[in-house]
């Protein structure tokens, strides 16, 4: 099961709204409980926090780099 993505509020407090992550070729499909009216000021991270569990690798079995915050619009 792919893991490592997280959402945070604009004050960097984590919010647990992701209910599934699906990998399709070179894309991650993140399904969330947010709707279009509540997604403003939400940030996306991969590898958020000091003890993040990230398990997505590339075709050569190398870890993908952590990133974020990226504002979700």
CHARMM-style PDB file with segment names, atoms N, HN, CA, C and O in Angstrom:
ATOM      1  N   UNK     1       0.862  -1.176   0.000  1.00  0.00      PROA
ATOM      2  CA  UNK     1       0.000   0.000   0.000  1.00  0.00      PROA
ATOM      3  C   UNK     1       0.907   1.237   0.000  1.00  0.00      PROA
ATOM      4  O   UNK     1       1.755   1.372   0.882  1.00  0.00      PROA
ATOM      5  N   UNK     2       0.744   2.138  -0.971  1.00  0.00      PROA
ATOM      6  HN  UNK     2       0.055   2.029  -1.688  1.00  0.00      PROA
ATOM      7  CA  UNK     2       1.571   3.339  -1.023  1.00  0.00      PROA
ATOM      8  C   UNK     2       1.335   4.228   0.205  1.00  0.00      PROA
ATOM      9  O   UNK     2       0.202   4.410   0.649  1.00  0.00      PROA
ATOM     10  N   UNK     3       2.413   4.766   0.732  1.00  0.00      PROA
ATOM     11  HN  UNK     3       3.334   4.618   0.371  1.00  0.00      PROA
ATOM     12  CA  UNK     3       2.307   5.631   1.912  1.00  0.00      PROA
ATOM     13  C   UNK     3       3.316   6.763   1.820  1.00  0.00      PROA
ATOM     14  O   UNK     3       4.329   6.653   1.130  1.00  0.00      PROA
ATOM     15  N   UNK     4       3.031   7.846   2.520  1.00  0.00      PROA
ATOM     16  HN  UNK     4       2.207   7.936   3.081  1.00  0.00      PROA
ATOM     17  CA  UNK     4       3.973   8.948   2.611  1.00  0.00      PROA
ATOM     18  C   UNK     4       3.362  10.312   2.365  1.00  0.00      PROA
ATOM     19  O   UNK     4       3.940  11.325   2.760  1.00  0.00      PROA
ATOM     20  N   UNK     5       2.200  10.360   1.719  1.00  0.00      PROA
ATOM     21  HN  UNK     5       1.730   9.537   1.399  1.00  0.00      PROA
ATOM     22  CA  UNK     5       1.558  11.648   1.467  1.00  0.00      PROA
ATOM     23  C   UNK     5       0.795  12.103   2.705  1.00  0.00      PROA
ATOM     24  O   UNK     5       0.273  11.291   3.468  1.00  0.00      PROA
ATOM     25  N   UNK     6       0.744  13.417   2.883  1.00  0.00      PROA
ATOM     26  HN  UNK     6       1.168  14.076   2.263  1.00  0.00      PROA
ATOM     27  CA  UNK     6       0.000  13.989   4.003  1.00  0.00      PROA
ATOM     28  C   UNK     6      -0.482  15.377   3.619  1.00  0.00      PROA
ATOM     29  O   UNK     6       0.126  16.057   2.792  1.00  0.00      PROA
ATOM     30  N   UNK     7      -1.577  15.781   4.226  1.00  0.00      PROA
ATOM     31  HN  UNK     7      -2.071  15.229   4.898  1.00  0.00      PROA
ATOM     32  CA  UNK     7      -2.085  17.135   4.097  1.00  0.00      PROA
ATOM     33  C   UNK     7      -1.829  17.867   5.404  1.00  0.00      PROA
ATOM     34  O   UNK     7      -1.830  17.262   6.476  1.00  0.00      PROA
ATOM     35  N   UNK     8      -1.609  19.168   5.308  1.00  0.00      PROA
ATOM     36  HN  UNK     8      -1.608  19.659   4.437  1.00  0.00      PROA
ATOM     37  CA  UNK     8      -1.532  19.995   6.508  1.00  0.00      PROA
ATOM     38  C   UNK     8      -2.326  21.264   6.264  1.00  0.00      PROA
ATOM     39  O   UNK     8      -2.585  21.658   5.127  1.00  0.00      PROA
ATOM     40  N   UNK     9      -2.703  21.892   7.369  1.00  0.00      PROA
ATOM     41  HN  UNK     9      -2.493  21.572   8.293  1.00  0.00      PROA
ATOM     42  CA  UNK     9      -3.323  23.207   7.289  1.00  0.00      PROA
ATOM     43  C   UNK     9      -2.216  24.219   7.030  1.00  0.00      PROA
ATOM     44  O   UNK     9      -1.039  23.864   7.086  1.00  0.00      PROA
ATOM     45  N   UNK    10      -2.563  25.459   6.752  1.00  0.00      PROA
ATOM     46  HN  UNK    10      -3.520  25.747   6.707  1.00  0.00      PROA
ATOM     47  CA  UNK    10      -1.543  26.466   6.478  1.00  0.00      PROA
ATOM     48  C   UNK    10      -0.683  26.799   7.695  1.00  0.00      PROA
ATOM     49  O   UNK    10       0.339  27.471   7.556  1.00  0.00      PROA
ATOM     50  N   UNK    11      -1.076  26.343   8.886  1.00  0.00      PROA
ATOM     51  HN  UNK    11      -1.907  25.798   8.999  1.00  0.00      PROA
ATOM     52  CA  UNK    11      -0.225  26.513  10.073  1.00  0.00      PROA
ATOM     53  C   UNK    11       0.640  25.274  10.330  1.00  0.00      PROA
ATOM     54  O   UNK    11       1.268  25.162  11.383  1.00  0.00      PROA
ATOM     55  N   UNK    12       0.671  24.350   9.373  1.00  0.00      PROA
ATOM     56  HN  UNK    12       0.160  24.441   8.517  1.00  0.00      PROA
ATOM     57  CA  UNK    12       1.452  23.106   9.386  1.00  0.00      PROA
ATOM     58  C   UNK    12       0.983  22.082  10.398  1.00  0.00      PROA
ATOM     59  O   UNK    12       1.727  21.154  10.713  1.00  0.00      PROA
ATOM     60  N   UNK    13      -0.223  22.220  10.918  1.00  0.00      PROA
ATOM     61  HN  UNK    13      -0.828  22.974  10.663  1.00  0.00      PROA
ATOM     62  CA  UNK    13      -0.789  21.153  11.727  1.00  0.00      PROA
ATOM     63  C   UNK    13      -1.347  20.103  10.770  1.00  0.00      PROA
ATOM     64  O   UNK    13      -2.071  20.428   9.829  1.00  0.00      PROA
ATOM     65  N   UNK    14      -1.004  18.851  11.020  1.00  0.00      PROA
ATOM     66  HN  UNK    14      -0.416  18.587  11.785  1.00  0.00      PROA
ATOM     67  CA  UNK    14      -1.401  17.778  10.106  1.00  0.00      PROA
ATOM     68  C   UNK    14      -2.897  17.509  10.193  1.00  0.00      PROA
ATOM     69  O   UNK    14      -3.499  17.605  11.262  1.00  0.00      PROA
ATOM     70  N   UNK    15      -3.484  17.173   9.053  1.00  0.00      PROA
ATOM     71  HN  UNK    15      -2.995  17.096   8.184  1.00  0.00      PROA
ATOM     72  CA  UNK    15      -4.896  16.804   9.022  1.00  0.00      PROA
ATOM     73  C   UNK    15      -5.013  15.471   8.290  1.00  0.00      PROA
ATOM     74  O   UNK    15      -4.457  15.297   7.205  1.00  0.00      PROA
ATOM     75  N   UNK    16      -5.727  14.550   8.881  1.00  0.00      PROA
ATOM     76  HN  UNK    16      -6.178  14.691   9.762  1.00  0.00      PROA
ATOM     77  CA  UNK    16      -5.849  13.195   8.345  1.00  0.00      PROA
ATOM     78  C   UNK    16      -7.122  13.067   7.524  1.00  0.00      PROA
ATOM     79  O   UNK    16      -8.162  12.655   8.038  1.00  0.00      PROA
ATOM     80  N   UNK    17      -7.037  13.417   6.261  1.00  0.00      PROA
ATOM     81  HN  UNK    17      -6.193  13.751   5.844  1.00  0.00      PROA
ATOM     82  CA  UNK    17      -8.201  13.350   5.383  1.00  0.00      PROA
ATOM     83  C   UNK    17      -7.973  12.417   4.195  1.00  0.00      PROA
ATOM     84  O   UNK    17      -8.879  12.246   3.379  1.00  0.00      PROA
ATOM     85  N   UNK    18      -6.795  11.809   4.072  1.00  0.00      PROA
ATOM     86  HN  UNK    18      -6.059  11.948   4.735  1.00  0.00      PROA
ATOM     87  CA  UNK    18      -6.514  10.896   2.961  1.00  0.00      PROA
ATOM     88  C   UNK    18      -7.080   9.531   3.311  1.00  0.00      PROA
ATOM     89  O   UNK    18      -6.799   8.997   4.384  1.00  0.00      PROA
ATOM     90  N   UNK    19      -7.882   8.958   2.404  1.00  0.00      PROA
ATOM     91  HN  UNK    19      -8.110   9.392   1.532  1.00  0.00      PROA
ATOM     92  CA  UNK    19      -8.366   7.612   2.687  1.00  0.00      PROA
ATOM     93  C   UNK    19      -7.853   6.574   1.709  1.00  0.00      PROA
ATOM     94  O   UNK    19      -8.045   5.382   1.947  1.00  0.00      PROA
ATOM     95  N   UNK    20      -7.209   6.967   0.621  1.00  0.00      PROA
ATOM     96  HN  UNK    20      -7.053   7.935   0.428  1.00  0.00      PROA
ATOM     97  CA  UNK    20      -6.514   5.994  -0.212  1.00  0.00      PROA
ATOM     98  C   UNK    20      -5.545   6.690  -1.159  1.00  0.00      PROA
ATOM     99  O   UNK    20      -5.749   7.835  -1.564  1.00  0.00      PROA
ATOM    100  N   UNK    21      -4.490   5.965  -1.497  1.00  0.00      PROA
ATOM    101  HN  UNK    21      -4.324   5.035  -1.168  1.00  0.00      PROA
ATOM    102  CA  UNK    21      -3.490   6.424  -2.468  1.00  0.00      PROA
ATOM    103  C   UNK    21      -3.311   5.286  -3.458  1.00  0.00      PROA
ATOM    104  O   UNK    21      -3.071   4.143  -3.069  1.00  0.00      PROA
ATOM    105  N   UNK    22      -3.430   5.606  -4.729  1.00  0.00      PROA
ATOM    106  HN  UNK    22      -3.625   6.534  -5.044  1.00  0.00      PROA
ATOM    107  CA  UNK    22      -3.284   4.605  -5.782  1.00  0.00      PROA
ATOM    108  C   UNK    22      -2.224   5.093  -6.762  1.00  0.00      PROA
ATOM    109  O   UNK    22      -2.246   6.249  -7.183  1.00  0.00      PROA
ATOM    110  N   UNK    23      -1.300   4.214  -7.122  1.00  0.00      PROA
ATOM    111  HN  UNK    23      -1.281   3.275  -6.780  1.00  0.00      PROA
ATOM    112  CA  UNK    23      -0.265   4.570  -8.088  1.00  0.00      PROA
ATOM    113  C   UNK    23      -0.673   4.069  -9.469  1.00  0.00      PROA
ATOM    114  O   UNK    23      -1.015   2.898  -9.637  1.00  0.00      PROA
ATOM    115  N   UNK    24      -0.634   4.957 -10.452  1.00  0.00      PROA
ATOM    116  HN  UNK    24      -0.356   5.908 -10.316  1.00  0.00      PROA
ATOM    117  CA  UNK    24      -0.919   4.609 -11.849  1.00  0.00      PROA
ATOM    118  C   UNK    24       0.204   5.170 -12.700  1.00  0.00      PROA
ATOM    119  O   UNK    24       0.270   6.373 -12.954  1.00  0.00      PROA
ATOM    120  N   UNK    25       1.085   4.283 -13.138  1.00  0.00      PROA
ATOM    121  HN  UNK    25       1.031   3.306 -12.931  1.00  0.00      PROA
ATOM    122  CA  UNK    25       2.265   4.665 -13.925  1.00  0.00      PROA
ATOM    123  C   UNK    25       3.083   5.711 -13.175  1.00  0.00      PROA
ATOM    124  O   UNK    25       3.677   5.383 -12.148  1.00  0.00      PROA
ATOM    125  N   UNK    26       3.136   6.946 -13.641  1.00  0.00      PROA
ATOM    126  HN  UNK    26       2.653   7.212 -14.475  1.00  0.00      PROA
ATOM    127  CA  UNK    26       3.957   7.963 -12.980  1.00  0.00      PROA
ATOM    128  C   UNK    26       3.116   8.973 -12.192  1.00  0.00      PROA
ATOM    129  O   UNK    26       3.551  10.102 -11.965  1.00  0.00      PROA
ATOM    130  N   UNK    27       1.919   8.566 -11.780  1.00  0.00      PROA
ATOM    131  HN  UNK    27       1.566   7.649 -11.965  1.00  0.00      PROA
ATOM    132  CA  UNK    27       1.015   9.455 -11.032  1.00  0.00      PROA
ATOM    133  C   UNK    27       0.555   8.783  -9.743  1.00  0.00      PROA
ATOM    134  O   UNK    27       0.411   7.563  -9.666  1.00  0.00      PROA
ATOM    135  N   UNK    28       0.332   9.612  -8.744  1.00  0.00      PROA
ATOM    136  HN  UNK    28       0.449  10.603  -8.806  1.00  0.00      PROA
ATOM    137  CA  UNK    28      -0.286   9.147  -7.503  1.00  0.00      PROA
ATOM    138  C   UNK    28      -1.682   9.753  -7.447  1.00  0.00      PROA
ATOM    139  O   UNK    28      -1.839  10.972  -7.511  1.00  0.00      PROA
ATOM    140  N   UNK    29      -2.684   8.909  -7.328  1.00  0.00      PROA
ATOM    141  HN  UNK    29      -2.557   7.918  -7.276  1.00  0.00      PROA
ATOM    142  CA  UNK    29      -4.076   9.343  -7.201  1.00  0.00      PROA
ATOM    143  C   UNK    29      -4.406   9.318  -5.707  1.00  0.00      PROA
ATOM    144  O   UNK    29      -4.445   8.259  -5.081  1.00  0.00      PROA
ATOM    145  N   UNK    30      -4.642  10.510  -5.151  1.00  0.00      PROA
ATOM    146  HN  UNK    30      -4.610  11.370  -5.659  1.00  0.00      PROA
ATOM    147  CA  UNK    30      -4.913  10.639  -3.720  1.00  0.00      PROA
ATOM    148  C   UNK    30      -6.395  10.921  -3.547  1.00  0.00      PROA
ATOM    149  O   UNK    30      -6.903  11.942  -4.009  1.00  0.00      PROA
ATOM    150  N   UNK    31      -7.078  10.011  -2.879  1.00  0.00      PROA
ATOM    151  HN  UNK    31      -6.664   9.182  -2.503  1.00  0.00      PROA
ATOM    152  CA  UNK    31      -8.503  10.203  -2.598  1.00  0.00      PROA
ATOM    153  C   UNK    31      -8.623  10.754  -1.184  1.00  0.00      PROA
ATOM    154  O   UNK    31      -7.987  10.274  -0.247  1.00  0.00      PROA
ATOM    155  N   UNK    32      -9.457  11.774  -1.064  1.00  0.00      PROA
ATOM    156  HN  UNK    32      -9.974  12.164  -1.826  1.00  0.00      PROA
ATOM    157  CA  UNK    32      -9.536  12.516   0.188  1.00  0.00      PROA
ATOM    158  C   UNK    32     -10.981  12.813   0.563  1.00  0.00      PROA
ATOM    159  O   UNK    32     -11.885  12.727  -0.268  1.00  0.00      PROA
ATOM    160  N   UNK    33     -11.179  13.161   1.816  1.00  0.00      PROA
ATOM    161  HN  UNK    33     -10.445  13.231   2.491  1.00  0.00      PROA
ATOM    162  CA  UNK    33     -12.512  13.527   2.302  1.00  0.00      PROA
ATOM    163  C   UNK    33     -12.814  15.003   2.077  1.00  0.00      PROA
ATOM    164  O   UNK    33     -13.918  15.456   2.378  1.00  0.00      PROA
ATOM    165  N   UNK    34     -11.842  15.769   1.547  1.00  0.00      PROA
ATOM    166  HN  UNK    34     -10.945  15.401   1.302  1.00  0.00      PROA
ATOM    167  CA  UNK    34     -12.088  17.175   1.264  1.00  0.00      PROA
ATOM    168  C   UNK    34     -13.011  17.329   0.059  1.00  0.00      PROA
ATOM    169  O   UNK    34     -13.004  16.503  -0.854  1.00  0.00      PROA
ATOM    170  N   UNK    35     -13.797  18.388   0.071  1.00  0.00      PROA
ATOM    171  HN  UNK    35     -13.803  19.059   0.812  1.00  0.00      PROA
ATOM    172  CA  UNK    35     -14.553  18.750  -1.121  1.00  0.00      PROA
ATOM    173  C   UNK    35     -14.003  20.088  -1.627  1.00  0.00      PROA
ATOM    174  O   UNK    35     -13.113  20.668  -1.006  1.00  0.00      PROA
ATOM    175  N   UNK    36     -14.519  20.562  -2.725  1.00  0.00      PROA
ATOM    176  HN  UNK    36     -15.242  20.091  -3.230  1.00  0.00      PROA
ATOM    177  CA  UNK    36     -13.980  21.770  -3.348  1.00  0.00      PROA
ATOM    178  C   UNK    36     -14.080  23.007  -2.461  1.00  0.00      PROA
ATOM    179  O   UNK    36     -13.277  23.930  -2.601  1.00  0.00      PROA
ATOM    180  N   UNK    37     -15.043  23.042  -1.559  1.00  0.00      PROA
ATOM    181  HN  UNK    37     -15.695  22.293  -1.444  1.00  0.00      PROA
ATOM    182  CA  UNK    37     -15.194  24.229  -0.709  1.00  0.00      PROA
ATOM    183  C   UNK    37     -14.278  24.204   0.507  1.00  0.00      PROA
ATOM    184  O   UNK    37     -14.027  25.254   1.099  1.00  0.00      PROA
ATOM    185  N   UNK    38     -13.772  23.034   0.898  1.00  0.00      PROA
ATOM    186  HN  UNK    38     -13.976  22.182   0.417  1.00  0.00      PROA
ATOM    187  CA  UNK    38     -12.948  22.958   2.107  1.00  0.00      PROA
ATOM    188  C   UNK    38     -11.466  22.744   1.812  1.00  0.00      PROA
ATOM    189  O   UNK    38     -10.682  22.595   2.749  1.00  0.00      PROA
ATOM    190  N   UNK    39     -11.063  22.725   0.568  1.00  0.00      PROA
ATOM    191  HN  UNK    39     -11.699  22.846  -0.194  1.00  0.00      PROA
ATOM    192  CA  UNK    39      -9.677  22.411   0.217  1.00  0.00      PROA
ATOM    193  C   UNK    39      -8.752  23.625   0.263  1.00  0.00      PROA
ATOM    194  O   UNK    39      -7.534  23.455   0.214  1.00  0.00      PROA
ATOM    195  N   UNK    40      -9.285  24.841   0.355  1.00  0.00      PROA
ATOM    196  HN  UNK    40     -10.275  24.979   0.394  1.00  0.00      PROA
ATOM    197  CA  UNK    40      -8.434  26.029   0.347  1.00  0.00      PROA
ATOM    198  C   UNK    40      -7.525  26.066   1.586  1.00  0.00      PROA
ATOM    199  O   UNK    40      -7.908  25.621   2.667  1.00  0.00      PROA
ATOM    200  N   UNK    41      -6.343  26.595   1.405  1.00  0.00      PROA
ATOM    201  HN  UNK    41      -6.031  26.957   0.526  1.00  0.00      PROA
ATOM    202  CA  UNK    41      -5.326  26.709   2.450  1.00  0.00      PROA
ATOM    203  C   UNK    41      -4.874  25.352   2.980  1.00  0.00      PROA
ATOM    204  O   UNK    41      -4.497  25.238   4.147  1.00  0.00      PROA
ATOM    205  N   UNK    42      -4.909  24.330   2.139  1.00  0.00      PROA
ATOM    206  HN  UNK    42      -5.215  24.423   1.192  1.00  0.00      PROA
ATOM    207  CA  UNK    42      -4.414  23.014   2.498  1.00  0.00      PROA
ATOM    208  C   UNK    42      -3.109  22.780   1.735  1.00  0.00      PROA
ATOM    209  O   UNK    42      -3.002  23.122   0.557  1.00  0.00      PROA
ATOM    210  N   UNK    43      -2.129  22.202   2.406  1.00  0.00      PROA
ATOM    211  HN  UNK    43      -2.216  21.924   3.363  1.00  0.00      PROA
ATOM    212  CA  UNK    43      -0.828  21.943   1.814  1.00  0.00      PROA
ATOM    213  C   UNK    43      -0.614  20.438   1.664  1.00  0.00      PROA
ATOM    214  O   UNK    43      -1.010  19.656   2.528  1.00  0.00      PROA
ATOM    215  N   UNK    44       0.019  20.042   0.556  1.00  0.00      PROA
ATOM    216  HN  UNK    44       0.341  20.677  -0.146  1.00  0.00      PROA
ATOM    217  CA  UNK    44       0.342  18.639   0.299  1.00  0.00      PROA
ATOM    218  C   UNK    44       1.826  18.420   0.557  1.00  0.00      PROA
ATOM    219  O   UNK    44       2.662  19.239   0.176  1.00  0.00      PROA
ATOM    220  N   UNK    45       2.142  17.304   1.208  1.00  0.00      PROA
ATOM    221  HN  UNK    45       1.463  16.638   1.517  1.00  0.00      PROA
ATOM    222  CA  UNK    45       3.522  16.929   1.509  1.00  0.00      PROA
ATOM    223  C   UNK    45       3.724  15.464   1.146  1.00  0.00      PROA
ATOM    224  O   UNK    45       2.776  14.679   1.133  1.00  0.00      PROA
ATOM    225  N   UNK    46       4.950  15.112   0.857  1.00  0.00      PROA
ATOM    226  HN  UNK    46       5.720  15.750   0.868  1.00  0.00      PROA
ATOM    227  CA  UNK    46       5.367  13.710   0.817  1.00  0.00      PROA
ATOM    228  C   UNK    46       6.544  13.614   1.777  1.00  0.00      PROA
ATOM    229  O   UNK    46       7.608  14.178   1.522  1.00  0.00      PROA
ATOM    230  N   UNK    47       6.352  12.901   2.875  1.00  0.00      PROA
ATOM    231  HN  UNK    47       5.488  12.443   3.082  1.00  0.00      PROA
ATOM    232  CA  UNK    47       7.374  12.822   3.908  1.00  0.00      PROA
ATOM    233  C   UNK    47       7.235  13.930   4.933  1.00  0.00      PROA
ATOM    234  O   UNK    47       8.229  14.553   5.306  1.00  0.00      PROA
ATOM    235  N   UNK    48       6.032  14.183   5.391  1.00  0.00      PROA
ATOM    236  HN  UNK    48       5.224  13.677   5.088  1.00  0.00      PROA
ATOM    237  CA  UNK    48       5.753  15.265   6.341  1.00  0.00      PROA
ATOM    238  C   UNK    48       6.125  14.835   7.758  1.00  0.00      PROA
ATOM    239  O   UNK    48       5.820  13.718   8.178  1.00  0.00      PROA
ATOM    240  N   UNK    49       6.782  15.727   8.485  1.00  0.00      PROA
ATOM    241  HN  UNK    49       7.029  16.634   8.143  1.00  0.00      PROA
ATOM    242  CA  UNK    49       7.087  15.475   9.889  1.00  0.00      PROA
ATOM    243  C   UNK    49       8.435  14.803  10.099  1.00  0.00      PROA
ATOM    244  O   UNK    49       9.203  14.602   9.157  1.00  0.00      PROA
ATOM    245  N   UNK    50       8.704  14.463  11.345  1.00  0.00      PROA
ATOM    246  HN  UNK    50       8.081  14.626  12.109  1.00  0.00      PROA
ATOM    247  CA  UNK    50      10.019  13.908  11.701  1.00  0.00      PROA
ATOM    248  C   UNK    50      10.068  12.387  11.674  1.00  0.00      PROA
ATOM    249  O   UNK    50      11.157  11.817  11.735  1.00  0.00      PROA
ATOM    250  N   UNK    51       8.940  11.720  11.586  1.00  0.00      PROA
ATOM    251  HN  UNK    51       8.056  12.183  11.537  1.00  0.00      PROA
ATOM    252  CA  UNK    51       8.925  10.256  11.580  1.00  0.00      PROA
ATOM    253  C   UNK    51       7.980   9.739  10.494  1.00  0.00      PROA
ATOM    254  O   UNK    51       7.175   8.838  10.731  1.00  0.00      PROA
ATOM    255  N   UNK    52       8.091  10.316   9.322  1.00  0.00      PROA
ATOM    256  HN  UNK    52       8.744  11.048   9.130  1.00  0.00      PROA
ATOM    257  CA  UNK    52       7.186   9.930   8.228  1.00  0.00      PROA
ATOM    258  C   UNK    52       7.555   8.551   7.678  1.00  0.00      PROA
ATOM    259  O   UNK    52       8.732   8.206   7.574  1.00  0.00      PROA
ATOM    260  N   UNK    53       6.546   7.781   7.334  1.00  0.00      PROA
ATOM    261  HN  UNK    53       5.589   8.060   7.419  1.00  0.00      PROA
ATOM    262  CA  UNK    53       6.753   6.493   6.677  1.00  0.00      PROA
ATOM    263  C   UNK    53       6.471   6.691   5.196  1.00  0.00      PROA
ATOM    264  O   UNK    53       5.336   6.971   4.810  1.00  0.00      PROA
ATOM    265  N   UNK    54       7.489   6.549   4.371  1.00  0.00      PROA
ATOM    266  HN  UNK    54       8.411   6.322   4.684  1.00  0.00      PROA
ATOM    267  CA  UNK    54       7.381   6.729   2.921  1.00  0.00      PROA
ATOM    268  C   UNK    54       7.891   5.474   2.243  1.00  0.00      PROA
ATOM    269  O   UNK    54       9.004   5.028   2.520  1.00  0.00      PROA
ATOM    270  N   UNK    55       7.086   4.893   1.351  1.00  0.00      PROA
ATOM    271  HN  UNK    55       6.181   5.254   1.125  1.00  0.00      PROA
ATOM    272  CA  UNK    55       7.505   3.631   0.747  1.00  0.00      PROA
ATOM    273  C   UNK    55       7.389   3.607  -0.782  1.00  0.00      PROA
ATOM    274  O   UNK    55       7.422   2.528  -1.375  1.00  0.00      PROA
ATOM    275  N   UNK    56       7.256   4.751  -1.426  1.00  0.00      PROA
ATOM    276  HN  UNK    56       7.229   5.628  -0.945  1.00  0.00      PROA
ATOM    277  CA  UNK    56       7.117   4.782  -2.880  1.00  0.00      PROA
ATOM    278  C   UNK    56       8.508   4.888  -3.500  1.00  0.00      PROA
ATOM    279  O   UNK    56       9.313   5.730  -3.103  1.00  0.00      PROA
ATOM    280  N   UNK    57       8.778   4.023  -4.479  1.00  0.00      PROA
ATOM    281  HN  UNK    57       8.123   3.339  -4.801  1.00  0.00      PROA
ATOM    282  CA  UNK    57      10.076   3.999  -5.147  1.00  0.00      PROA
ATOM    283  C   UNK    57       9.890   4.147  -6.649  1.00  0.00      PROA
ATOM    284  O   UNK    57       8.792   3.970  -7.176  1.00  0.00      PROA
ATOM    285  N   UNK    58      10.989   4.477  -7.328  1.00  0.00      PROA
ATOM    286  HN  UNK    58      11.881   4.621  -6.899  1.00  0.00      PROA
ATOM    287  CA  UNK    58      10.945   4.591  -8.787  1.00  0.00      PROA
ATOM    288  C   UNK    58      11.221   3.222  -9.417  1.00  0.00      PROA
ATOM    289  O   UNK    58      11.306   2.216  -8.713  1.00  0.00      PROA
ATOM    290  N   UNK    59      11.360   3.191 -10.741  1.00  0.00      PROA
ATOM    291  HN  UNK    59      11.291   4.009 -11.312  1.00  0.00      PROA
ATOM    292  CA  UNK    59      11.545   1.922 -11.451  1.00  0.00      PROA
ATOM    293  C   UNK    59      12.874   1.239 -11.123  1.00  0.00      PROA
ATOM    294  O   UNK    59      13.026   0.042 -11.364  1.00  0.00      PROA
ATOM    295  N   UNK    60      13.830   1.979 -10.579  1.00  0.00      PROA
ATOM    296  HN  UNK    60      13.707   2.952 -10.383  1.00  0.00      PROA
ATOM    297  CA  UNK    60      15.110   1.400 -10.155  1.00  0.00      PROA
ATOM    298  C   UNK    60      15.145   1.111  -8.662  1.00  0.00      PROA
ATOM    299  O   UNK    60      16.213   0.872  -8.099  1.00  0.00      PROA
ATOM    300  N   UNK    61      13.976   1.132  -8.016  1.00  0.00      PROA
ATOM    301  HN  UNK    61      13.109   1.326  -8.473  1.00  0.00      PROA
ATOM    302  CA  UNK    61      13.803   0.842  -6.596  1.00  0.00      PROA
ATOM    303  C   UNK    61      14.489   1.864  -5.687  1.00  0.00      PROA
ATOM    304  O   UNK    61      14.918   1.531  -4.582  1.00  0.00      PROA
ATOM    305  N   UNK    62      14.588   3.109  -6.159  1.00  0.00      PROA
ATOM    306  HN  UNK    62      14.240   3.379  -7.057  1.00  0.00      PROA
ATOM    307  CA  UNK    62      15.124   4.201  -5.347  1.00  0.00      PROA
ATOM    308  C   UNK    62      13.960   4.996  -4.771  1.00  0.00      PROA
ATOM    309  O   UNK    62      12.940   5.190  -5.431  1.00  0.00      PROA
ATOM    310  N   UNK    63      14.123   5.446  -3.551  1.00  0.00      PROA
ATOM    311  HN  UNK    63      14.952   5.288  -3.015  1.00  0.00      PROA
ATOM    312  CA  UNK    63      13.081   6.256  -2.903  1.00  0.00      PROA
ATOM    313  C   UNK    63      12.879   7.548  -3.676  1.00  0.00      PROA
ATOM    314  O   UNK    63      13.834   8.149  -4.169  1.00  0.00      PROA
ATOM    315  N   UNK    64      11.624   7.968  -3.776  1.00  0.00      PROA
ATOM    316  HN  UNK    64      10.848   7.480  -3.375  1.00  0.00      PROA
ATOM    317  CA  UNK    64      11.391   9.277  -4.375  1.00  0.00      PROA
ATOM    318  C   UNK    64      11.646  10.328  -3.301  1.00  0.00      PROA
ATOM    319  O   UNK    64      11.465  10.050  -2.115  1.00  0.00      PROA
ATOM    320  N   UNK    65      12.063  11.530  -3.693  1.00  0.00      PROA
ATOM    321  HN  UNK    65      12.210  11.756  -4.656  1.00  0.00      PROA
ATOM    322  CA  UNK    65      12.399  12.547  -2.688  1.00  0.00      PROA
ATOM    323  C   UNK    65      11.167  13.089  -1.974  1.00  0.00      PROA
ATOM    324  O   UNK    65      10.070  13.140  -2.530  1.00  0.00      PROA
ATOM    325  N   UNK    66      11.383  13.490  -0.730  1.00  0.00      PROA
ATOM    326  HN  UNK    66      12.274  13.449  -0.278  1.00  0.00      PROA
ATOM    327  CA  UNK    66      10.309  14.157   0.005  1.00  0.00      PROA
ATOM    328  C   UNK    66      10.110  15.546  -0.591  1.00  0.00      PROA
ATOM    329  O   UNK    66      11.027  16.118  -1.181  1.00  0.00      PROA
ATOM    330  N   UNK    67       8.900  16.080  -0.429  1.00  0.00      PROA
ATOM    331  HN  UNK    67       8.156  15.615   0.050  1.00  0.00      PROA
ATOM    332  CA  UNK    67       8.611  17.436  -0.917  1.00  0.00      PROA
ATOM    333  C   UNK    67       7.501  18.046  -0.110  1.00  0.00      PROA
ATOM    334  O   UNK    67       6.831  17.380   0.679  1.00  0.00      PROA
ATOM    335  N   UNK    68       7.322  19.321  -0.325  1.00  0.00      PROA
ATOM    336  HN  UNK    68       7.866  19.862  -0.966  1.00  0.00      PROA
ATOM    337  CA  UNK    68       6.237  20.055   0.297  1.00  0.00      PROA
ATOM    338  C   UNK    68       6.767  21.139   1.192  1.00  0.00      PROA
ATOM    339  O   UNK    68       7.942  21.141   1.559  1.00  0.00      PROA
ATOM    340  N   UNK    69       5.945  22.015   1.525  1.00  0.00      PROA
ATOM    341  HN  UNK    69       4.990  22.014   1.227  1.00  0.00      PROA
ATOM    342  CA  UNK    69       4.507  22.043   1.258  1.00  0.00      PROA
ATOM    343  C   UNK    69       4.208  22.608  -0.130  1.00  0.00      PROA
ATOM    344  O   UNK    69       4.874  23.524  -0.613  1.00  0.00      PROA
ATOM    345  N   UNK    70       3.197  22.034  -0.744  1.00  0.00      PROA
ATOM    346  HN  UNK    70       2.656  21.290  -0.352  1.00  0.00      PROA
ATOM    347  CA  UNK    70       2.661  22.526  -2.013  1.00  0.00      PROA
ATOM    348  C   UNK    70       1.192  22.875  -1.758  1.00  0.00      PROA
ATOM    349  O   UNK    70       0.421  22.033  -1.298  1.00  0.00      PROA
ATOM    350  N   UNK    71       0.815  24.104  -2.055  1.00  0.00      PROA
ATOM    351  HN  UNK    71       1.442  24.788  -2.428  1.00  0.00      PROA
ATOM    352  CA  UNK    71      -0.572  24.525  -1.823  1.00  0.00      PROA
ATOM    353  C   UNK    71      -1.510  23.813  -2.785  1.00  0.00      PROA
ATOM    354  O   UNK    71      -1.263  23.766  -3.990  1.00  0.00      PROA
ATOM    355  N   UNK    72      -2.578  23.265  -2.248  1.00  0.00      PROA
ATOM    356  HN  UNK    72      -2.779  23.303  -1.269  1.00  0.00      PROA
ATOM    357  CA  UNK    72      -3.614  22.612  -3.049  1.00  0.00      PROA
ATOM    358  C   UNK    72      -4.631  23.667  -3.430  1.00  0.00      PROA
ATOM    359  O   UNK    72      -5.127  24.394  -2.570  1.00  0.00      PROA
ATOM    360  N   UNK    73      -4.946  23.755  -4.715  1.00  0.00      PROA
ATOM    361  HN  UNK    73      -4.543  23.163  -5.413  1.00  0.00      PROA
ATOM    362  CA  UNK    73      -5.894  24.772  -5.180  1.00  0.00      PROA
ATOM    363  C   UNK    73      -7.121  24.136  -5.766  1.00  0.00      PROA
ATOM    364  OT1 UNK    73      -8.029  24.839  -6.209  1.00  0.00      PROA
TER     365      UNK     73
END
